Each structure stands twice: as C-alpha cells, then as structure tokens.
C-alpha cells in the first residue's frame, strides 16, 4: 500500500526510500511536515478584507505537485483537522467556530485543489510546465468556487438569524458584492502564485530527475 501512495512522477516519489516500512514512515512524516508548511504559509499574509491574501494556495499547489494526490490530500485533511481541533494553524487562529467564518470555504477548497494538482502530477504533469500550470489554475478556480459558495451560505445564515451583514457586503446585492469583495481582488494574486508554484514544482522535479539518472 505504501508503495502506491505516490509515484515516480513526483518529487516525493523520487526521494522516498524503496523499502516498504521505511517508505510508509517517510510518507507519514511527510504529511506532518506538510501541515507545518501550510501553517507557515497561512501566517505569511497581506491583511486585506474580507479574506487575507496568504501563501496558502501557493503552498497547497507546490505540495500537491510534489507529493501526488494521495499524500497531498492527506496533508490538507490533517491540516484542517488540526485547525478545527483548536490548534492555531489557520491565518487567524483555529477552532470549530472557524466553520462560520468567511474564509472557511476557501480552506475546504484546498482538498479538491490538492487532488486535482496531485492527480495531474501523478500522471506526469511535473515534467510539462504548461500542463501543470493549467492544472493549478483549474484547481485554484475550484477553491474560489468553494470559498464563494460558503461565504454566501454564512451570510444568508446571518441574515436569517437577524444579524447584521458585514459592512463590505451590500444586503441588496449579496452575490455581486460578495464576488467583488471576496473573489475579484484575489484573482490576479492567485494567477501569479500558481505561475510561481508551477515553476517551483516543475523545476524541483526536473532537477531531482537529472540527479537520479
């Protein structure tokens, strides 16, 4: 089982030991280390409202491309569990109440993001920069879809309970103002991050492949 968790088309697949027991332990250690890197990326942010610009999508993209989809998804899943359990791993802390924050949908979106990019890497995209970049853009679009959808759910719950809508939202045009405030300002940022992530992941894989030959 441990042998199938990643492939030789990924950085992790090249670096992992070949023995079953050692390979499994290395996989487990990689998942834990990956959550630490995601935590660090969450703390490096530009404080804009309503969702801070962090390096998390960059980190998820690089890790998923480097680990493959199984280890990539496992890393993101453990990271989310850590945060919901109360560990301060998210951009502004942690705890179960994070579910009702505007940014939580973006965090959940990291799961399909890791799958899409990791799957592409497992299929050989690490050696094809343009293909990897396009896969990262598609995966990032899924993150935006999750984040935007959950934001609308949370806001509608607030309205249903008679609460005040955040000032940056227009109660008469929730969809339009939510898109303008939580999606539109971050699109360019994320295109740039995905470009750097693709170059980083593809470059690391190419370098390791050359050294392993």
Secondary structure, DSSP 8 states (H G I E B T S, - for coil): -GGGSS-TTSHHHHHS-SSHHHHHHHHHHHHHHHHHHHHHHHHSEE--SSS-EESHHHHHHHHHHHH-HHHHHHHHHHHHHHHHTT-S-BTTB-SGGGGGSTTHHHHHHHHHHHHHHHHHHHTTGGG-HHHHHHHHHHHHHHHHHHHHHHHHHHHHHHHHTT----TTS-TT-HHHHHHHHHTGGGHHHHHHHHHHHHHHHHHHHHHHHHHH-
